[in-house]
Amino acid sequence: MELFVKDNCVLWGDRVVIPKTLQRHILDLLHTGHPGTTRMKQKARGYVWWPNIDADITAYVNACVGCAQTARDPPRGCIQPWTWPTVPWFHLHLDFAGPIRGQTFLIIIDAHSKWPEVIPVSQLTTKATVAILLHLFASFGYPREIVTDNGAQFTSQEFQSFVTGHNIKHKLTAPYHPATNGQAERFVQTFKNYFKASVAVTSQRSISPQQLDSFLFTYRTTPHATTGTTPAELMLGRQPWTAFDMLRPQTVHEHVLQSQEKIVKSKESPVFATHQEVWTRSYGSANSRWLPATVAESLGPKMYRVRLEDGSITRRHVDQLRSRLRVPEPLTSPTLWVPVSTSNASEDIWNGVWVDSETLDSSPVGICDSGSEVPPDPSVPSLTPPVDLSSNPTASNTPPAGGCPQRHRRPPDRLLLQERIRDFRRSSRRAQKDVDDDLAPQFSSED
């Protein structure tokens, strides 16, 4: 990856390069909620960078007084993990944390996403526990399995009736073996460390609701060591907006504007001109969905004012208009052309000249629609027999008084099908007779 500048920010890949004067402030933000070294590094790798950032994070965590006073011992023994569910809110781990400085909390962990829920409780009773669970289940749905310890709140008949009535499988840990409910127990330790560290730093006797919300938000938006992603992304299907997202030069607003511009360019809307005839969507007529109208004026790129046939004017969006086309009227009535011939007009079908029906009886000459004679094609052989001009001095190329030279015609040579079939049959019989005569046995006169 290379360094480059965008919007006056120096970036190394997707990470913003932090100057020396702001590195301490970024470390304070990364350590909000007192996360450990690993979680701080995971969060920093998605947003910021400077030389030796990992070493600075390790030194910052080791120097934290609250974290140093509440550091836990390393785990002992071999731990058998639970089967990881493939969907969120399917398998839950429940436990109570406290009393811590007089406060007790109900801890609920989703085994798939590691999403935590921390609810302060004032009464450690089954009724209060069931009420809290019903409130959560109304938001996320009912789980299929829950794991708890052997506390009286979870082993009572009332709690057993609750889980049985909602078809929830209830699993209890082994007595005096809290590691069986390891996911809840591990989060309880994390929460206790945060609680004690916050109290030690602020000298408060209890944790406030604002501090609890800040801790939960930081935990949910920080990549988990087991899943490699944030609990919020696995639980909600998206990454919530955090203060670190504001460090990026390109904001979500700019990205949305670019996406909207692409959508606008992908589909152009039709444009209607003033006085253009259109069909407008009708919402008051039960008989017709579209009514004829005329565009009166344009109110914007997508809005028009149209005038209906009854004179009323209404506003319509471009999606509520369609172009209206009229059927063109013929300029003149079609001319009837019929074939004629000087010999027999009723029988001249193929070689006659097409003329106007009104001039059929008055003029034997073929005339086209413009009034002039159809000029002969020199490439087509003439059907008129040659005329000897020497023997007929009156025949010449001089046009008559009408202005058009007279055409000489002869009757067409028609196909006499019946005669040809008759001749073909006669010739066939004659040929067959000759063949039979050749094949007949020859007898001598002596025999």
C-alpha positions as CSV (number, residue, x, y, z in Angstrom):
1,M,0.0,0.0,0.0
2,E,1.1,3.6,-0.7
3,L,0.5,6.9,1.1
4,F,-1.8,9.3,-0.7
5,V,-3.6,12.5,0.2
6,K,-7.4,12.9,0.0
7,D,-9.3,15.9,1.3
8,N,-6.2,17.2,3.1
9,C,-5.9,13.8,5.0
10,V,-2.9,11.5,4.6
11,L,-4.1,7.9,4.1
12,W,-2.2,4.6,4.1
13,G,-4.7,2.3,2.4
14,D,-8.0,2.7,4.2
15,R,-6.3,3.9,7.4
16,V,-5.8,7.6,8.3
17,V,-2.3,8.5,9.3
18,I,-2.4,10.3,12.7
19,P,0.2,13.0,13.4
20,K,2.3,12.9,16.6
21,T,0.2,15.6,18.4
22,L,-3.0,13.6,18.0
23,Q,-1.8,10.1,18.8
24,R,-2.5,10.3,22.5
25,H,-6.1,11.5,21.9
26,I,-6.6,8.5,19.5
27,L,-5.3,6.1,22.2
28,D,-7.8,7.5,24.6
29,L,-10.6,6.9,22.2
30,L,-9.4,3.4,21.5
31,H,-9.3,2.6,25.2
32,T,-12.8,3.8,25.8
33,G,-14.5,1.0,27.9
34,H,-11.0,-0.3,29.0
35,P,-10.6,-3.0,26.3
36,G,-7.5,-5.1,26.3
37,T,-4.5,-4.9,24.0
38,T,-5.8,-7.3,21.4
39,R,-9.2,-5.6,21.0
40,M,-7.6,-2.1,20.8
41,K,-5.3,-3.3,18.0
42,Q,-8.1,-4.9,16.1
43,K,-10.1,-1.7,16.2
44,A,-7.2,0.5,15.3
45,R,-6.3,-1.6,12.2
46,G,-9.6,-0.6,10.6
47,Y,-9.2,3.2,11.1
48,V,-5.9,4.7,12.1
49,W,-2.1,4.1,11.7
50,W,1.2,5.6,12.6
51,P,4.7,4.1,13.0
52,N,4.9,1.7,16.0
53,I,1.2,2.0,16.7
54,D,1.0,-1.6,18.1
55,A,3.8,-0.9,20.6
56,D,2.1,2.3,21.7
57,I,-1.2,0.5,22.3
58,T,0.6,-2.2,24.4
59,A,2.4,0.5,26.4
60,Y,-0.8,2.4,26.9
61,V,-2.8,-0.6,28.2
62,N,0.1,-1.6,30.5
63,A,0.2,1.9,31.9
64,C,-3.6,2.1,32.6
65,V,-4.1,2.1,36.4
66,G,-7.6,0.7,36.2
67,C,-6.7,-2.2,33.9
68,A,-3.6,-3.0,36.0
69,Q,-5.6,-3.1,39.2
70,T,-8.3,-5.4,37.7
71,A,-6.1,-7.7,35.6
72,R,-7.3,-11.3,35.7
73,D,-5.4,-14.5,36.1
74,P,-4.7,-16.7,33.0
75,P,-7.3,-19.5,32.4
76,R,-6.7,-22.9,33.8
77,G,-7.3,-26.4,32.5
78,C,-8.8,-27.5,29.1
79,I,-12.0,-25.9,28.0
80,Q,-14.5,-27.6,25.7
81,P,-16.3,-24.9,23.7
82,W,-20.0,-25.0,22.9
83,T,-21.1,-25.7,19.3
84,W,-21.3,-22.4,17.5
85,P,-24.8,-21.7,16.2
86,T,-25.1,-20.5,12.6
87,V,-27.8,-17.8,13.3
88,P,-28.0,-15.1,16.0
89,W,-30.2,-15.3,19.0
90,F,-30.5,-19.1,18.8
91,H,-28.4,-20.0,21.8
92,L,-28.1,-17.7,24.8
93,H,-26.0,-17.7,28.0
94,L,-27.5,-16.1,31.1
95,D,-25.8,-15.2,34.4
96,F,-25.9,-12.7,37.2
97,A,-23.0,-10.3,37.9
98,G,-22.8,-8.9,41.3
99,P,-23.3,-7.5,43.7
100,I,-20.7,-5.0,42.6
101,R,-20.7,-1.9,44.9
102,G,-24.3,-2.8,45.7
103,Q,-25.4,-3.3,42.1
104,T,-26.5,-6.5,40.4
105,F,-26.8,-7.1,36.7
106,L,-28.4,-9.8,34.5
107,I,-26.0,-10.7,31.8
108,I,-27.3,-12.2,28.5
109,I,-24.8,-13.3,25.8
110,D,-25.8,-14.4,22.2
111,A,-23.5,-17.4,21.4
112,H,-23.5,-16.6,17.6
113,S,-22.7,-12.9,17.6
114,K,-21.3,-12.4,21.1
115,W,-23.9,-9.6,21.5
116,P,-24.2,-8.7,25.2
117,E,-27.2,-7.4,27.1
118,V,-26.7,-6.0,30.6
119,I,-29.8,-5.1,32.6
120,P,-29.6,-3.8,36.2
121,V,-31.9,-5.7,38.6
122,S,-33.1,-4.7,42.0
123,Q,-34.7,-8.0,42.9
124,L,-33.1,-11.4,42.4
125,T,-36.4,-13.2,41.9
126,T,-37.7,-15.5,39.2
127,K,-40.6,-13.1,38.4
128,A,-38.2,-10.2,37.8
129,T,-36.0,-12.4,35.7
130,V,-38.9,-13.6,33.5
131,A,-40.1,-10.0,33.0
132,I,-36.7,-8.9,31.8
133,L,-36.5,-11.9,29.4
134,L,-39.9,-11.2,28.0
135,H,-38.9,-7.6,27.3
136,L,-35.8,-8.8,25.4
137,F,-37.7,-11.5,23.5
138,A,-40.2,-8.9,22.3
139,S,-37.3,-7.2,20.5
140,F,-35.2,-10.2,19.2
141,G,-37.6,-13.1,19.3
142,Y,-37.5,-16.3,21.4
143,P,-34.3,-18.4,21.4
144,R,-34.2,-22.1,21.1
145,E,-31.7,-22.8,23.8
146,I,-30.5,-21.1,27.0
147,V,-27.7,-22.0,29.4
148,T,-27.7,-20.9,33.0
149,D,-26.0,-21.9,36.3
150,N,-27.9,-23.5,39.2
151,G,-29.1,-20.4,40.8
152,A,-32.5,-20.4,42.5
153,Q,-33.9,-18.0,39.9
154,F,-33.2,-20.5,37.1
155,T,-34.1,-23.8,38.9
156,S,-37.5,-22.8,40.2
157,Q,-40.7,-24.3,39.0
158,E,-41.9,-20.9,37.7
159,F,-38.9,-20.6,35.5
160,Q,-39.2,-24.1,34.2
161,S,-42.8,-23.5,33.3
162,F,-41.8,-20.3,31.5
163,V,-39.2,-22.0,29.2
164,T,-41.4,-25.0,28.6
165,G,-44.3,-22.9,27.6
166,H,-42.2,-21.0,25.0
167,N,-40.6,-24.2,23.7
168,I,-37.1,-23.2,24.9
169,K,-34.6,-25.9,25.8
170,H,-33.0,-25.1,29.1
171,K,-29.5,-26.4,30.0
172,L,-27.9,-26.2,33.4
173,T,-24.2,-26.1,34.1
174,A,-22.4,-28.6,36.4
175,P,-22.6,-27.6,40.1
176,Y,-19.6,-25.6,41.3
177,H,-18.2,-25.5,37.7
178,P,-18.9,-22.1,36.3
179,A,-16.6,-22.7,33.3
180,T,-19.4,-24.7,31.7
181,N,-21.2,-21.4,31.2
182,G,-18.0,-19.9,29.9
183,Q,-19.3,-17.3,27.5
184,A,-21.4,-15.6,30.2
185,E,-18.7,-16.0,32.8
186,R,-16.1,-14.5,30.5
187,F,-18.2,-11.5,29.8
188,V,-19.0,-11.2,33.5
189,Q,-15.3,-10.9,34.2
190,T,-14.9,-8.3,31.4
191,F,-17.8,-6.3,32.7
192,K,-16.5,-6.5,36.3
193,N,-13.1,-5.3,35.2
194,Y,-14.7,-2.3,33.4
195,F,-16.9,-1.6,36.4
196,K,-14.0,-1.6,38.8
197,A,-11.7,0.3,36.5
198,S,-14.3,3.0,35.9
199,V,-15.0,3.4,39.6
200,A,-11.2,3.4,40.3
201,V,-10.6,6.2,37.8
202,T,-13.6,8.3,38.5
203,S,-13.8,7.6,42.2
204,Q,-17.5,6.9,41.9
205,R,-19.3,4.4,44.1
206,S,-21.5,3.0,41.3
207,I,-21.8,3.0,37.5
208,S,-24.2,5.3,35.9
209,P,-26.6,4.4,33.0
210,Q,-24.6,6.6,30.7
211,Q,-21.4,4.7,31.5
212,L,-23.2,1.4,31.0
213,D,-24.4,2.4,27.6
214,S,-21.0,3.6,26.6
215,F,-19.4,0.3,27.6
216,L,-22.0,-1.7,25.7
217,F,-21.7,0.4,22.6
218,T,-17.9,0.1,22.6
219,Y,-18.1,-3.7,23.2
220,R,-20.6,-4.2,20.4
221,T,-18.7,-2.2,17.8
222,T,-15.3,-3.7,18.5
223,P,-14.2,-6.9,16.7
224,H,-14.5,-10.0,18.9
225,A,-11.4,-12.2,19.3
226,T,-13.5,-15.4,18.5
227,T,-15.5,-14.3,15.5
228,G,-13.1,-11.7,14.1
229,T,-16.0,-9.2,13.5
230,T,-18.1,-7.0,15.7
231,P,-21.1,-8.3,17.6
232,A,-23.2,-5.6,16.1
233,E,-22.5,-6.6,12.5
234,L,-23.4,-10.3,13.2
235,M,-26.4,-9.4,15.3
236,L,-27.8,-6.5,13.2
237,G,-26.4,-7.3,9.8
238,R,-24.6,-3.9,9.7
239,Q,-21.9,-1.9,11.4
240,P,-23.2,1.0,13.5
241,W,-21.8,4.5,12.9
242,T,-19.0,5.4,15.4
243,A,-16.8,8.3,16.0
244,F,-14.0,6.6,14.1
245,D,-16.0,6.6,10.9
246,M,-15.9,10.4,10.9
247,L,-12.1,10.2,10.4
248,R,-12.6,9.0,6.8
249,P,-12.5,11.8,4.2
250,Q,-15.5,10.5,2.3
251,T,-18.7,10.6,4.3
252,V,-21.7,8.4,3.9
253,H,-23.7,11.4,2.7
254,E,-21.4,11.9,-0.2
255,H,-21.7,8.1,-1.0
256,V,-25.4,8.4,-1.0
257,L,-25.4,11.4,-3.3
258,Q,-23.2,9.5,-5.8
259,S,-25.5,6.5,-5.7
260,Q,-28.6,8.7,-6.3
261,E,-26.8,10.4,-9.2
262,K,-26.2,7.0,-10.8
263,I,-29.9,6.1,-10.3
264,V,-31.0,9.3,-12.0
265,K,-28.7,8.8,-15.0
266,S,-29.7,5.1,-15.4
267,K,-33.3,5.9,-16.3
268,E,-34.3,9.1,-18.1
269,S,-37.9,10.3,-17.8
270,P,-39.9,11.4,-20.8
271,V,-40.2,15.1,-21.5
272,F,-43.5,16.6,-22.6
273,A,-43.9,19.9,-24.5
274,T,-46.5,22.5,-24.0
275,H,-49.7,21.9,-25.9
276,Q,-48.7,18.3,-26.4
277,E,-51.5,15.8,-26.4
278,V,-51.1,13.2,-23.7
279,W,-53.0,10.5,-21.8
280,T,-53.3,11.4,-18.1
281,R,-54.0,9.0,-15.3
282,S,-57.6,9.1,-14.0
283,Y,-58.3,8.3,-10.4
284,G,-61.9,9.5,-10.2
285,S,-63.3,7.6,-13.2
286,A,-64.5,4.0,-12.8
287,N,-64.7,3.4,-16.5
288,S,-61.4,4.6,-17.8
289,R,-57.9,4.5,-16.2
290,W,-56.6,7.1,-18.7
291,L,-58.2,10.3,-20.0
292,P,-57.1,12.5,-23.0
293,A,-55.6,15.8,-22.0
294,T,-53.2,18.5,-23.2
295,V,-50.1,19.8,-21.5
296,A,-50.7,23.3,-20.2
297,E,-47.3,24.0,-18.7
298,S,-44.3,22.5,-17.1
299,L,-44.0,22.9,-13.3
300,G,-40.6,21.3,-13.1
301,P,-38.5,18.4,-14.4
302,K,-41.1,15.8,-13.1
303,M,-44.3,17.8,-12.7
304,Y,-46.8,19.1,-15.3
305,R,-50.1,21.0,-15.3
306,V,-52.5,19.4,-17.9
307,R,-55.9,20.4,-19.2
308,L,-58.6,17.8,-19.6
309,E,-61.2,17.8,-22.4
310,D,-63.9,19.2,-20.0
311,G,-61.6,22.3,-19.4
312,S,-60.5,21.3,-15.9
313,I,-56.8,21.6,-15.0
314,T,-54.9,19.3,-12.7
315,R,-51.3,18.5,-11.8
316,R,-49.7,15.2,-12.8
317,H,-46.3,13.6,-12.3
318,V,-44.4,12.4,-15.3
319,D,-45.1,8.8,-14.3
320,Q,-48.8,9.6,-14.6
321,L,-48.6,10.8,-18.2
322,R,-48.3,9.0,-21.6
323,S,-47.9,10.3,-25.1
324,R,-51.1,10.4,-27.2
325,L,-51.0,9.8,-30.9
326,R,-53.7,10.4,-33.5
327,V,-54.4,8.1,-36.5
328,P,-53.3,10.1,-39.6
329,E,-56.2,10.8,-42.1
330,P,-55.7,9.8,-45.8
331,L,-54.9,12.8,-48.1
332,T,-57.0,11.5,-51.1
333,S,-59.3,8.6,-51.8
334,P,-57.4,5.6,-53.3
335,T,-57.5,5.5,-57.2
336,L,-59.1,2.3,-58.6
337,W,-56.9,0.8,-61.3
338,V,-58.3,-1.8,-63.7
339,P,-56.7,-3.5,-66.7
340,V,-58.0,-2.7,-70.2
341,S,-57.3,-4.0,-73.7
342,T,-58.3,-2.9,-77.1
343,S,-59.5,-6.4,-78.0
344,N,-61.4,-7.5,-74.9
345,A,-61.2,-5.4,-71.7
346,S,-62.9,-8.0,-69.5
347,E,-60.3,-10.7,-70.4
348,D,-57.1,-8.6,-70.5
349,I,-55.7,-9.5,-67.0
350,W,-51.9,-9.7,-67.5
351,N,-50.9,-7.5,-70.3
352,G,-53.3,-4.6,-70.0
353,V,-52.5,-1.1,-69.1
354,W,-53.8,0.2,-65.7
355,V,-56.0,3.3,-66.0
356,D,-58.3,5.3,-63.9
357,S,-61.8,3.7,-63.7
358,E,-63.4,7.1,-64.7
359,T,-61.5,7.2,-68.0
360,L,-62.0,3.5,-68.8
361,D,-64.9,4.1,-71.2
362,S,-63.7,7.3,-72.7
363,S,-60.0,6.6,-73.4
364,P,-58.4,3.3,-74.5
365,V,-55.0,4.5,-73.6
366,G,-53.4,3.5,-70.2
367,I,-52.9,6.5,-68.0
368,C,-51.1,6.7,-64.7
369,D,-52.3,8.8,-61.7
370,S,-50.4,11.9,-62.9
371,G,-52.3,12.0,-66.2
372,S,-49.4,10.9,-68.4
373,E,-48.9,7.7,-70.2
374,V,-46.8,5.0,-68.5
375,P,-43.5,5.2,-70.4
376,P,-42.4,1.9,-71.9
377,D,-39.4,0.1,-70.6
378,P,-36.8,-0.3,-73.3
379,S,-35.4,-3.4,-71.7
380,V,-38.8,-5.2,-72.1
381,P,-39.5,-6.6,-75.6
382,S,-42.4,-4.9,-77.3
383,L,-45.7,-6.8,-77.6
384,T,-46.7,-4.7,-80.7
385,P,-45.8,-6.2,-84.0
386,P,-43.4,-4.2,-86.2
387,V,-45.0,-1.8,-88.5
388,D,-43.7,-1.0,-91.9
389,L,-43.6,2.8,-92.2
390,S,-43.1,2.7,-95.9
391,S,-46.3,0.8,-96.5
392,N,-48.2,2.8,-93.9
393,P,-47.2,6.4,-94.3
394,T,-49.7,7.5,-91.7
395,A,-48.0,5.6,-88.9
396,S,-45.3,7.7,-87.5
397,N,-43.9,8.7,-84.1
398,T,-45.7,12.0,-84.3
399,P,-48.0,12.2,-81.3
400,P,-51.7,12.7,-82.0
401,A,-53.6,15.8,-81.0
402,G,-54.0,14.5,-77.5
403,G,-50.3,14.9,-76.8
404,C,-49.7,11.1,-76.1
405,P,-48.4,8.7,-78.8
406,Q,-50.8,5.8,-79.4
407,R,-49.7,2.3,-78.4
408,H,-50.3,-0.7,-80.7
409,R,-51.4,-3.8,-78.8
410,R,-52.1,-7.4,-79.6
411,P,-54.0,-10.1,-77.7
412,P,-51.9,-12.0,-75.1
413,D,-50.6,-15.5,-75.7
414,R,-52.5,-17.5,-73.1
415,L,-51.6,-20.9,-71.7
416,L,-54.1,-23.4,-73.2
417,L,-53.7,-26.0,-70.4
418,Q,-56.4,-28.4,-71.6
419,E,-55.0,-28.7,-75.1
420,R,-51.5,-29.3,-73.8
421,I,-52.6,-32.0,-71.4
422,R,-54.5,-33.6,-74.3
423,D,-51.5,-33.5,-76.6
424,F,-49.2,-34.9,-73.8
425,R,-51.5,-37.9,-73.3
426,R,-51.7,-38.6,-77.0
427,S,-47.9,-38.6,-77.3
428,S,-47.6,-40.8,-74.2
429,R,-50.0,-43.4,-75.6
430,R,-48.2,-43.3,-79.0
431,A,-44.8,-43.9,-77.3
432,Q,-46.1,-46.7,-75.2
433,K,-47.6,-48.4,-78.3
434,D,-44.3,-48.2,-80.1
435,V,-42.5,-49.9,-77.1
436,D,-45.1,-52.7,-77.0
437,D,-44.7,-53.4,-80.7
438,D,-40.9,-53.7,-80.2
439,L,-41.3,-56.2,-77.4
440,A,-43.9,-58.4,-79.1
441,P,-42.5,-61.9,-80.4
442,Q,-41.7,-62.1,-84.1
443,F,-43.2,-65.1,-85.9
444,S,-41.9,-66.1,-89.3
445,S,-44.3,-66.7,-92.2
446,E,-43.1,-70.3,-92.4
447,D,-44.4,-71.1,-88.9
